[in-house]
Amino acid sequence: MGVDCSKEFEERFDWRRNSHIQNLSDLSAIANPGGSHSLKSLPFLASSLSSDDPKDALRWSIMMLWLQASECYIFGQFEPCILTCGAVLERCLKLEYQESKGHLPSGNWSLGKCAFELDWEGTRITSEILNKVKECIHPRNCRAHALLEHSNPQLSIIGGAHRGIKVLSNDHYSVEPYKGEAIKLISNTWFVLSSLYGKEKISNEVWSA
C-alpha cells in the first residue's frame, strides 16, 4: 500500500507552522529573509543569465545559496543553514579575489584557506568583513567535518552548546540543534552580502580601491 503523502506531510510539518513563522520573523530582524525580492536587496549580484563568464555564474550561485540558507533557517534546518552560509561566504571571497586580482592561485581553496591565506590588500574585503568571515569558519567546519562529534560526542548528541530549546508544556519541550550557530552564521553572512552587494555599499573608498 502506498504512502498517503498528504497525510504524511500534515503529520510531519503542520504542527511546526507557528515555529516556522516565528523563525521567519526572527530572520527578518537580523537579515533579509530571502524570497522574491532578494535580488532587489542585493542588486550587485545581478548578471546575465546567458553569460559564459565564471564570475557571473558565481554571482548567481551566491544568490541562490543565500535563498536556500534563509529557507533552511525558516524551516528549522539549522545544520544545513550553517553549511550553506559557509558555501555563500567561500564563493563571495572567491568572487572578490577574482574581481580584483584575476584567477585564484592553483590548488583547492576552502573557506578557511581563502580567509587566512589569500592576499586581500587592495580588494573590497575589509578587515571587518574578513573578521565576520573568520568567525564563521569553526562552526561551519564543526558541522561539515563532525568536529564536535569527535571531541565531545555527548554535547553533539544533545545539539551543541547553543541549541535552541522551546518549552511546549510543563512536560514537553523541543530541542533545536545548533540554532545559535545558525543565527551567528546567517547574521554574519548577511553582513558580508549587504556590505558587498547591497543597495548601500560599504564606502566609495573601498569600492574604488
MDAnalysis code that builds the backbone (N, CA, C; Angstrom):
import MDAnalysis as mda
import numpy as np

u = mda.Universe.empty(627, n_residues=209, atom_resindex=np.repeat(np.arange(209), 3), trajectory=True)
u.add_TopologyAttr("name", ["N", "CA", "C"] * 209)
u.add_TopologyAttr("resid", np.arange(1, 210))
u.add_TopologyAttr("resname", ["MET", "GLY", "VAL", "ASP", "CYS", "SER", "LYS", "GLU", "PHE", "GLU", "GLU", "ARG", "PHE", "ASP", "TRP", "ARG", "ARG", "ASN", "SER", "HIS", "ILE", "GLN", "ASN", "LEU", "SER", "ASP", "LEU", "SER", "ALA", "ILE", "ALA", "ASN", "PRO", "GLY", "GLY", "SER", "HIS", "SER", "LEU", "LYS", "SER", "LEU", "PRO", "PHE", "LEU", "ALA", "SER", "SER", "LEU", "SER", "SER", "ASP", "ASP", "PRO", "LYS", "ASP", "ALA", "LEU", "ARG", "TRP", "SER", "ILE", "MET", "MET", "LEU", "TRP", "LEU", "GLN", "ALA", "SER", "GLU", "CYS", "TYR", "ILE", "PHE", "GLY", "GLN", "PHE", "GLU", "PRO", "CYS", "ILE", "LEU", "THR", "CYS", "GLY", "ALA", "VAL", "LEU", "GLU", "ARG", "CYS", "LEU", "LYS", "LEU", "GLU", "TYR", "GLN", "GLU", "SER", "LYS", "GLY", "HIS", "LEU", "PRO", "SER", "GLY", "ASN", "TRP", "SER", "LEU", "GLY", "LYS", "CYS", "ALA", "PHE", "GLU", "LEU", "ASP", "TRP", "GLU", "GLY", "THR", "ARG", "ILE", "THR", "SER", "GLU", "ILE", "LEU", "ASN", "LYS", "VAL", "LYS", "GLU", "CYS", "ILE", "HIS", "PRO", "ARG", "ASN", "CYS", "ARG", "ALA", "HIS", "ALA", "LEU", "LEU", "GLU", "HIS", "SER", "ASN", "PRO", "GLN", "LEU", "SER", "ILE", "ILE", "GLY", "GLY", "ALA", "HIS", "ARG", "GLY", "ILE", "LYS", "VAL", "LEU", "SER", "ASN", "ASP", "HIS", "TYR", "SER", "VAL", "GLU", "PRO", "TYR", "LYS", "GLY", "GLU", "ALA", "ILE", "LYS", "LEU", "ILE", "SER", "ASN", "THR", "TRP", "PHE", "VAL", "LEU", "SER", "SER", "LEU", "TYR", "GLY", "LYS", "GLU", "LYS", "ILE", "SER", "ASN", "GLU", "VAL", "TRP", "SER", "ALA"])
u.atoms.positions = np.array([
    [0.841, -1.189, 0.000],
    [0.000, 0.000, 0.000],
    [0.883, 1.248, 0.000],
    [0.586, 2.194, -0.879],
    [1.393, 3.389, -0.984],
    [1.187, 4.336, 0.185],
    [2.160, 5.227, 0.353],
    [2.092, 6.226, 1.424],
    [1.114, 7.333, 1.021],
    [0.274, 7.744, 1.950],
    [-0.592, 8.900, 1.750],
    [0.258, 10.142, 2.013],
    [0.804, 10.705, 0.944],
    [1.772, 11.791, 1.095],
    [1.153, 13.043, 1.710],
    [-0.113, 13.308, 1.412],
    [-0.786, 14.466, 2.004],
    [-0.877, 14.318, 3.520],
    [-1.258, 13.140, 3.968],
    [-1.350, 12.891, 5.400],
    [0.027, 12.912, 6.044],
    [0.993, 12.318, 5.372],
    [2.366, 12.306, 5.881],
    [2.905, 13.724, 6.032],
    [2.615, 14.558, 5.053],
    [3.070, 15.949, 5.098],
    [2.452, 16.676, 6.289],
    [1.149, 16.514, 6.482],
    [0.465, 17.178, 7.593],
    [1.037, 16.728, 8.930],
    [1.274, 15.425, 9.077],
    [1.778, 14.910, 10.338],
    [3.183, 15.412, 10.637],
    [3.978, 15.569, 9.593],
    [5.374, 15.960, 9.792],
    [5.573, 17.459, 9.917],
    [4.729, 18.266, 9.238],
    [5.038, 19.683, 9.127],
    [3.985, 20.641, 9.664],
    [2.710, 20.264, 9.649],
    [1.680, 21.227, 10.032],
    [1.851, 21.732, 11.462],
    [2.253, 20.863, 12.376],
    [2.388, 21.271, 13.773],
    [3.542, 22.252, 13.966],
    [4.435, 22.356, 12.975],
    [5.582, 23.255, 13.074],
    [5.304, 24.631, 12.456],
    [4.126, 24.821, 11.934],
    [3.851, 26.050, 11.191],
    [4.126, 27.304, 12.016],
    [3.635, 27.337, 13.242],
    [3.848, 28.520, 14.078],
    [5.338, 28.743, 14.348],
    [6.064, 27.653, 14.509],
    [7.507, 27.765, 14.719],
    [8.197, 28.327, 13.484],
    [7.753, 27.896, 12.310],
    [8.340, 28.395, 11.071],
    [8.060, 29.890, 10.895],
    [6.853, 30.294, 11.243],
    [6.514, 31.718, 11.144],
    [7.373, 32.532, 12.108],
    [7.595, 31.996, 13.305],
    [8.442, 32.700, 14.267],
    [9.888, 32.788, 13.766],
    [10.369, 31.714, 13.161],
    [11.724, 31.737, 12.588],
    [11.828, 32.788, 11.490],
    [10.801, 32.896, 10.671],
    [10.787, 33.921, 9.623],
    [10.819, 35.312, 10.240],
    [10.063, 35.504, 11.305],
    [10.057, 36.793, 11.990],
    [11.429, 37.108, 12.579],
    [12.047, 36.107, 13.202],
    [13.378, 36.297, 13.782],
    [14.403, 36.608, 12.700],
    [14.321, 35.891, 11.595],
    [15.259, 36.117, 10.495],
    [15.104, 37.517, 9.927],
    [13.876, 37.979, 9.815],
    [13.623, 39.315, 9.276],
    [14.251, 40.404, 10.140],
    [14.433, 40.108, 11.418],
    [15.005, 41.101, 12.331],
    [16.523, 41.187, 12.221],
    [17.161, 40.140, 11.690],
    [18.628, 40.143, 11.630],
    [19.174, 40.134, 10.217],
    [18.349, 39.810, 9.237],
    [18.841, 39.698, 7.860],
    [17.666, 39.763, 6.903],
    [17.973, 39.941, 5.630],
    [16.931, 39.827, 4.619],
    [16.421, 38.393, 4.613],
    [15.118, 38.177, 4.722],
    [14.618, 36.815, 4.865],
    [14.544, 36.012, 3.575],
    [15.090, 36.533, 2.490],
    [15.005, 35.816, 1.229],
    [13.698, 36.118, 0.523],
    [13.300, 35.246, -0.364],
    [12.053, 35.459, -1.077],
    [12.254, 36.175, -2.397],
    [11.150, 36.543, -3.016],
    [11.171, 37.012, -4.401],
    [11.852, 38.365, -4.581],
    [12.028, 39.126, -3.502],
    [12.600, 40.461, -3.633],
    [14.081, 40.514, -3.252],
    [14.709, 39.365, -3.070],
    [16.099, 39.354, -2.607],
    [17.045, 40.040, -3.579],
    [16.821, 39.863, -4.865],
    [17.727, 40.463, -5.836],
    [17.665, 41.984, -5.782],
    [16.504, 42.523, -5.404],
    [16.407, 43.970, -5.241],
    [17.233, 44.438, -4.043],
    [17.378, 43.586, -3.050],
    [18.182, 43.928, -1.889],
    [19.671, 43.754, -2.153],
    [20.009, 42.923, -3.123],
    [21.414, 42.646, -3.466],
    [21.621, 42.877, -4.964],
    [21.436, 44.109, -5.435],
    [21.445, 44.359, -6.878],
    [22.784, 44.097, -7.552],
    [23.873, 44.123, -6.789],
    [25.177, 43.933, -7.398],
    [25.528, 42.458, -7.590],
    [24.577, 41.580, -7.308],
    [24.725, 40.170, -7.674],
    [24.021, 39.852, -8.992],
    [23.312, 40.813, -9.549],
    [22.609, 40.581, -10.812],
    [23.609, 40.418, -11.950],
    [23.346, 39.485, -12.834],
    [24.198, 39.274, -14.010],
    [23.371, 38.588, -15.096],
    [23.956, 38.497, -16.261],
    [23.237, 37.927, -17.396],
    [23.052, 36.421, -17.234],
    [21.847, 35.945, -17.502],
    [21.588, 34.511, -17.438],
    [22.247, 33.756, -18.583],
    [22.620, 34.471, -19.632],
    [23.232, 33.812, -20.788],
    [24.751, 34.013, -20.830],
    [25.332, 34.497, -19.738],
    [26.762, 34.794, -19.696],
    [27.596, 33.518, -19.646],
    [28.779, 33.572, -20.264],
    [29.754, 32.489, -20.160],
    [30.885, 32.846, -19.202],
    [30.718, 33.941, -18.467],
    [31.740, 34.390, -17.518],
    [31.578, 33.632, -16.207],
    [32.617, 32.920, -15.740],
    [32.503, 32.205, -14.465],
    [32.122, 33.110, -13.295],
    [32.523, 34.375, -13.344],
    [32.178, 35.291, -12.249],
    [30.677, 35.548, -12.209],
    [30.033, 35.605, -13.370],
    [28.573, 35.750, -13.384],
    [27.901, 34.507, -12.800],
    [28.468, 33.346, -13.114],
    [27.922, 32.112, -12.532],
    [28.088, 32.119, -11.020],
    [29.214, 32.646, -10.530],
    [29.418, 32.753, -9.087],
    [28.380, 33.676, -8.462],
    [28.116, 34.802, -9.126],
    [27.125, 35.739, -8.590],
    [25.762, 35.072, -8.418],
    [25.326, 34.352, -9.459],
    [24.011, 33.705, -9.359],
    [24.012, 32.602, -8.304],
    [25.127, 31.872, -8.194],
    [25.161, 30.793, -7.205],
    [25.145, 31.356, -5.787],
    [25.768, 32.512, -5.579],
    [25.719, 33.161, -4.271],
    [24.280, 33.522, -3.918],
    [23.582, 34.116, -4.877],
    [22.184, 34.490, -4.633],
    [21.320, 33.255, -4.353],
    [21.467, 32.212, -5.164],
    [20.645, 31.025, -4.984],
    [20.935, 30.341, -3.647],
    [22.206, 30.306, -3.265],
    [22.557, 29.685, -1.987],
    [22.057, 30.502, -0.808],
    [22.060, 31.837, -0.957],
    [21.507, 32.653, 0.121],
    [20.017, 32.355, 0.303],
    [19.284, 32.223, -0.787],
    [17.870, 31.878, -0.688],
    [17.685, 30.542, 0.017],
    [18.547, 29.574, -0.294],
    [18.448, 28.265, 0.356],
    [18.803, 28.360, 1.835],
    [19.827, 29.143, 2.158],
    [20.218, 29.299, 3.568],
    [19.085, 29.915, 4.381],
    [18.450, 30.935, 3.825],
    [17.370, 31.595, 4.551],
    [16.176, 30.667, 4.720],
    [15.876, 29.862, 3.710],
    [14.762, 28.923, 3.840],
    [15.080, 27.808, 4.833],
    [16.335, 27.363, 4.853],
    [16.733, 26.372, 5.858],
    [16.503, 26.924, 7.259],
    [16.842, 28.194, 7.456],
    [16.634, 28.800, 8.772],
    [15.140, 28.863, 9.098],
    [14.352, 29.326, 8.152],
    [12.913, 29.459, 8.393],
    [12.300, 28.117, 8.791],
    [12.703, 27.051, 8.103],
    [12.109, 25.744, 8.354],
    [12.840, 24.946, 9.429],
    [13.713, 25.622, 10.171],
    [14.349, 24.980, 11.316],
    [15.417, 23.972, 10.976],
    [15.931, 24.024, 9.755],
    [17.005, 23.125, 9.346],
    [18.339, 23.849, 9.583],
    [18.764, 23.883, 10.840],
    [19.847, 24.773, 11.225],
    [21.225, 24.269, 10.795],
    [21.444, 22.968, 10.801],
    [22.729, 22.470, 10.316],
    [22.903, 22.736, 8.819],
    [21.926, 22.432, 7.954],
    [22.069, 22.817, 6.549],
    [22.220, 24.317, 6.362],
    [21.583, 25.110, 7.213],
    [21.739, 26.567, 7.139],
    [23.192, 26.959, 7.358],
    [23.826, 26.357, 8.365],
    [25.229, 26.642, 8.657],
    [26.115, 26.271, 7.472],
    [25.900, 25.094, 6.934],
    [26.716, 24.632, 5.803],
    [26.527, 25.523, 4.580],
    [25.298, 25.918, 4.322],
    [25.015, 26.735, 3.153],
    [25.604, 28.133, 3.310],
    [25.517, 28.703, 4.507],
    [26.137, 30.007, 4.744],
    [27.640, 29.939, 4.507],
    [28.274, 28.849, 4.939],
    [29.699, 28.693, 4.684],
    [30.010, 28.681, 3.201],
    [29.163, 28.031, 2.416],
    [29.358, 27.999, 0.965],
    [29.176, 29.383, 0.353],
    [28.202, 30.142, 0.857],
    [27.996, 31.513, 0.373],
    [29.238, 32.357, 0.626],
    [29.769, 32.297, 1.837],
    [30.939, 33.108, 2.184],
    [32.162, 32.721, 1.361],
    [32.371, 31.429, 1.170],
    [33.505, 30.988, 0.350],
    [33.400, 31.530, -1.068],
    [32.211, 31.502, -1.635],
    [32.031, 31.988, -3.008],
    [32.182, 33.503, -3.085],
    [31.750, 34.198, -2.032],
    [31.950, 35.656, -2.008],
    [33.445, 35.988, -2.039],
    [34.227, 35.290, -1.231],
    [35.659, 35.550, -1.214],
    [36.298, 35.234, -2.566],
    [35.899, 34.132, -3.159],
    [36.460, 33.771, -4.463],
    [36.074, 34.781, -5.535],
    [34.836, 35.251, -5.498],
    [34.392, 36.246, -6.465],
    [35.166, 37.547, -6.293],
    [35.313, 38.002, -5.063],
    [36.004, 39.268, -4.826],
    [37.478, 39.200, -5.192],
    [38.097, 38.071, -4.919],
    [39.512, 37.922, -5.297],
    [39.663, 37.972, -6.813],
    [38.802, 37.251, -7.514],
    [38.889, 37.227, -8.972],
    [38.554, 38.586, -9.578],
    [37.624, 39.300, -8.970],
    [37.282, 40.631, -9.456],
    [38.484, 41.575, -9.372],
    [39.262, 41.446, -8.311],
    [40.361, 42.385, -8.078],
    [41.696, 41.904, -8.634],
    [41.943, 40.589, -8.608],
    [43.292, 40.102, -8.902],
    [43.348, 39.026, -9.970],
    [42.226, 38.710, -10.571],
    [42.237, 37.687, -11.604],
    [42.039, 36.307, -11.022],
    [42.614, 35.311, -11.666],
    [42.393, 33.921, -11.261],
    [42.962, 33.641, -9.876],
    [42.304, 32.728, -9.178],
    [42.843, 32.236, -7.917],
    [44.134, 31.478, -8.159],
    [45.046, 31.467, -7.195],
    [46.239, 30.614, -7.333],
    [45.824, 29.149, -7.486],
    [46.700, 28.345, -8.033],
    [46.386, 26.927, -8.236],
    [46.158, 26.232, -6.906],
    [45.360, 25.186, -6.934],
    [45.064, 24.438, -5.728],
    [43.602, 24.557, -5.338],
    [43.253, 23.865, -4.263],
    [41.889, 23.906, -3.748],
    [41.793, 24.970, -2.663],
    [40.805, 25.848, -2.810],
    [40.670, 26.966, -1.885],
    [39.374, 26.848, -1.094],
    [39.520, 26.353, 0.133],
    [38.383, 26.237, 1.043],
    [38.110, 27.596, 1.680],
    [37.052, 27.676, 2.456],
    [36.712, 28.924, 3.132],
    [37.859, 29.390, 4.021],
    [38.406, 28.489, 4.824],
    [39.498, 28.865, 5.721],
    [40.741, 29.305, 4.975],
    [41.108, 28.592, 3.933],
    [42.282, 28.978, 3.154],
    [42.080, 30.326, 2.492],
    [40.886, 30.558, 1.960],
    [40.606, 31.856, 1.337],
    [40.758, 32.981, 2.356],
    [40.216, 32.779, 3.552],
    [40.219, 33.838, 4.558],
    [41.614, 34.124, 5.092],
    [42.407, 33.083, 5.321],
    [43.683, 33.254, 6.007],
    [44.901, 33.320, 5.084],
    [44.799, 32.783, 3.881],
    [45.993, 32.667, 3.053],
    [46.010, 33.564, 1.821],
    [44.866, 34.023, 1.364],
    [44.861, 34.922, 0.218],
    [45.208, 36.350, 0.650],
    [45.803, 37.095, -0.256],
    [46.170, 38.483, -0.010],
    [44.982, 39.377, -0.357],
    [44.392, 40.012, 0.651],
    [43.201, 40.831, 0.439],
    [43.510, 42.318, 0.312],
    [44.802, 42.667, 0.289],
    [45.178, 44.063, 0.102],
    [44.686, 44.563, -1.257],
    [44.055, 45.760, -1.242],
    [43.583, 46.343, -2.490],
    [42.288, 45.764, -3.016],
    [41.570, 44.989, -2.182],
    [40.279, 44.432, -2.600],
    [39.173, 45.089, -1.772],
    [37.937, 44.705, -2.040],
    [36.804, 45.226, -1.279],
    [36.574, 44.469, 0.021],
    [37.409, 43.464, 0.287],
    [37.285, 42.710, 1.525],
    [37.999, 43.482, 2.636],
    [37.236, 44.209, 3.419],
    [37.784, 44.989, 4.516],
    [38.112, 44.079, 5.697],
    [38.828, 44.621, 6.675],
    [39.139, 43.838, 7.878],
    [37.865, 43.442, 8.616],
    [36.850, 44.312, 8.611],
    [35.595, 43.978, 9.281],
    [34.891, 42.821, 8.585],
    [34.851, 42.858, 7.261],
    [34.251, 41.750, 6.515],
    [35.028, 40.464, 6.770],
    [36.347, 40.538, 6.718],
    [37.168, 39.348, 6.901],
    [36.988, 38.771, 8.301],
    [36.864, 39.621, 9.296],
    [36.639, 39.126, 10.656],
    [35.297, 38.418, 10.770],
    [34.271, 38.948, 10.110],
    [32.963, 38.288, 10.119],
    [33.055, 36.898, 9.488],
    [33.815, 36.805, 8.402],
    [34.003, 35.510, 7.744],
    [34.743, 34.545, 8.669],
    [35.815, 35.016, 9.283],
    [36.624, 34.140, 10.134],
    [35.830, 33.606, 11.319],
    [34.889, 34.395, 11.827],
    [34.047, 33.934, 12.924],
    [33.185, 32.738, 12.534],
    [32.962, 32.573, 11.245],
    [32.083, 31.502, 10.754],
    [32.821, 30.211, 10.442],
    [34.138, 30.258, 10.380],
    [34.891, 29.101, 9.895],
    [34.765, 27.913, 10.837],
    [34.968, 28.134, 12.134],
    [34.917, 26.985, 13.056],
    [33.532, 26.353, 13.130],
    [32.456, 27.124, 13.347],
    [31.139, 26.456, 13.376],
    [30.788, 25.768, 12.066],
    [31.207, 26.349, 10.933],
    [30.955, 25.687, 9.648],
    [31.736, 24.386, 9.563],
    [33.028, 24.410, 9.929],
    [33.843, 23.205, 9.875],
    [33.358, 22.157, 10.870],
    [32.869, 22.616, 12.011],
    [32.360, 21.693, 13.018],
    [31.227, 20.847, 12.464],
    [30.322, 21.476, 11.697],
    [29.213, 20.742, 11.102],
    [29.649, 19.981, 9.851],
    [30.558, 20.544, 9.077],
    [30.959, 19.886, 7.830],
    [31.821, 18.657, 8.087],
    [32.636, 18.699, 9.138],
    [33.635, 17.652, 9.349],
    [33.447, 16.887, 10.658],
    [32.291, 17.045, 11.297],
    [31.954, 16.293, 12.512],
    [32.983, 16.503, 13.624],
    [33.467, 17.733, 13.794],
    [34.480, 18.001, 14.812],
    [33.922, 17.776, 16.214],
    [32.720, 18.287, 16.484],
    [32.140, 18.134, 17.810],
    [31.793, 16.681, 18.095],
    [31.373, 15.957, 17.087],
    [31.037, 14.546, 17.264],
    [32.236, 13.753, 17.788],
    [33.445, 14.194, 17.407],
    [34.651, 13.503, 17.863],
    [35.172, 14.067, 19.181],
    [35.110, 15.387, 19.346],
    [35.699, 15.997, 20.544],
    [34.777, 15.925, 21.757],
    [33.473, 15.950, 21.540],
    [32.513, 15.921, 22.654],
    [31.227, 15.272, 22.170],
    [31.214, 13.949, 22.056],
    [30.051, 13.251, 21.479],
    [28.738, 13.556, 22.186],
    [28.753, 13.621, 23.527],
    [27.501, 13.854, 24.244],
    [26.939, 15.225, 23.946],
    [27.801, 16.237, 23.881],
    [27.334, 17.585, 23.544],
    [26.770, 17.612, 22.132],
    [27.391, 16.876, 21.234],
    [26.884, 16.791, 19.864],
    [25.499, 16.155, 19.835],
    [25.326, 15.092, 20.599],
    [24.053, 14.362, 20.603],
    [22.909, 15.253, 21.063],
    [23.167, 16.132, 22.030],
    [22.084, 16.981, 22.551],
    [21.932, 18.281, 21.762],
    [22.732, 18.456, 20.707],
    [22.502, 19.591, 19.811],
    [23.436, 20.761, 19.963],
    [24.574, 20.557, 20.633],
    [25.550, 21.629, 20.757],
    [25.272, 22.565, 21.910],
    [26.264, 23.375, 22.242],
    [26.171, 24.255, 23.404],
    [25.136, 25.363, 23.215],
    [24.854, 25.713, 21.980],
    [23.965, 26.848, 21.706],
    [22.675, 26.402, 21.025],
    [22.226, 25.212, 21.390],
    [20.978, 24.703, 20.827],
    [19.802, 25.568, 21.290],
    [18.756, 25.587, 20.488],
    [17.534, 26.249, 20.923],
    [16.666, 25.286, 21.709],
    [15.966, 25.801, 22.687],
    [15.052, 24.980, 23.480],
    [13.731, 25.708, 23.587],
    [12.667, 25.078, 23.090],
    [11.327, 25.656, 23.170],
    [10.484, 24.844, 24.148],
    [9.903, 25.521, 25.113],
    [9.020, 24.870, 26.069],
    [7.624, 24.768, 25.457],
    [7.167, 23.557, 25.259],
    [5.847, 23.329, 24.675],
    [4.774, 23.180, 25.747],
    [5.151, 22.626, 26.884],
    [4.245, 22.470, 28.019],
    [5.107, 22.169, 29.236],
    [4.467, 21.913, 30.376],
    [5.230, 21.581, 31.575],
    [6.033, 20.297, 31.408],
    [5.577, 19.428, 30.527],
    [6.217, 18.119, 30.376],
    [6.903, 17.924, 29.027],
    [6.777, 18.889, 28.134],
    [7.323, 18.696, 26.797],
    [8.096, 19.928, 26.340],
    [9.185, 19.677, 25.656],
    [9.952, 20.763, 25.068],
    [10.587, 20.269, 23.766],
    [10.938, 21.219, 22.943],
    [11.522, 20.903, 21.639],
    [12.950, 21.443, 21.595],
    [13.884, 20.579, 21.222],
    [15.291, 20.966, 21.094],
    [15.589, 21.262, 19.629],
    [16.252, 22.390, 19.390],
    [16.609, 22.809, 18.038],
    [18.133, 22.811, 17.912],
    [18.724, 21.703, 17.451],
    [20.180, 21.589, 17.416],
    [20.840, 22.689, 16.595],
    [21.872, 23.280, 17.180],
    [22.763, 24.234, 16.508],
    [22.060, 25.511, 16.040],
    [20.963, 25.874, 16.704],
    [20.263, 27.090, 16.308],
    [21.124, 28.327, 16.560],
    [21.816, 28.359, 17.696],
    [22.644, 29.513, 17.998],
    [23.718, 29.747, 16.963],
    [24.367, 28.677, 16.527],
    [25.387, 28.803, 15.489],
    [24.774, 29.267, 14.171],
    [23.571, 28.788, 13.879],
    [22.899, 29.202, 12.643],
    [22.592, 30.698, 12.672],
    [22.153, 31.201, 13.824],
    [21.885, 32.630, 13.945],
    [23.156, 33.430, 13.683],
    [24.274, 32.976, 14.257],
    [25.544, 33.669, 14.073],
    [25.956, 33.675, 12.608],
    [25.860, 32.537, 11.962],
    [26.320, 32.463, 10.579],
    [25.423, 33.233, 9.633],
    [24.119, 33.145, 9.833],
    [23.249, 33.833, 8.889],
    [23.341, 35.347, 9.084],
    [23.584, 35.782, 10.313],
    [23.779, 37.201, 10.573],
    [25.068, 37.700, 9.936],
    [26.160, 36.967, 10.128],
    [27.442, 37.364, 9.545],
    [27.410, 37.302, 8.026],
    [26.749, 36.280, 7.500],
    [26.668, 36.139, 6.045],
    [25.902, 37.300, 5.437],
    [24.807, 37.698, 6.091],
    [24.053, 38.839, 5.577],
    [24.872, 40.123, 5.655],
    [25.671, 40.280, 6.700],
    [26.541, 41.449, 6.793],
    [27.476, 41.511, 5.586],
    [28.090, 40.377, 5.257],
    [29.014, 40.332, 4.122],
    [28.282, 40.622, 2.815],
    [27.150, 39.985, 2.608],
    [26.392, 40.178, 1.369],
    [25.923, 41.616, 1.208],
    [25.353, 42.165, 2.262],
    [24.828, 43.525, 2.147],
    [25.942, 44.549, 2.013],
    [27.083, 44.294, 2.636],
    [28.218, 45.204, 2.512],
    [28.786, 45.222, 1.102],
    [28.872, 44.051, 0.501],
    [29.498, 43.944, -0.820],
    [28.526, 44.174, -1.971],
    [27.283, 43.733, -1.814],
    [26.377, 43.690, -2.953],
    [25.037, 44.375, -2.713],
    [24.849, 44.987, -1.541],
    [23.578, 45.610, -1.226],
    [23.418, 46.998, -1.825],
    [22.255, 47.550, -1.600],
    [21.960, 48.888, -2.126],
    [22.894, 49.927, -1.535],
    [23.197, 49.766, -0.240],
    [24.108, 50.693, 0.425],
    [25.455, 49.998, 0.562],
    [26.358, 50.247, -0.377],
    [27.676, 49.618, -0.347],
    [28.523, 50.243, 0.743],
    [29.583, 49.561, 1.135],
    [30.329, 49.946, 2.335],
    [30.928, 51.343, 2.262],
    [31.596, 51.718, 1.176],
    [32.091, 53.082, 1.048],
    [32.688, 53.270, -0.333],
    [32.668, 54.493, -0.808],
    [33.242, 54.785, -2.119],
    [34.735, 54.482, -2.142],
    [35.411, 54.711, -0.989],
    [36.854, 54.477, -0.958],
    [37.182, 53.025, -1.149],
    [36.421, 52.159, -0.500],
    [36.676, 50.722, -0.636],
    [36.384, 50.276, -2.066],
    [35.260, 50.750, -2.625],
    [34.892, 50.321, -3.962],
    [35.874, 50.810, -5.021],
    [36.539, 51.917, -4.768],
    [37.455, 52.435, -5.769],
    [38.891, 51.980, -5.550],
    [39.113, 51.173, -4.484],
    [40.479, 50.729, -4.173],
    [41.023, 49.825, -5.287],
])
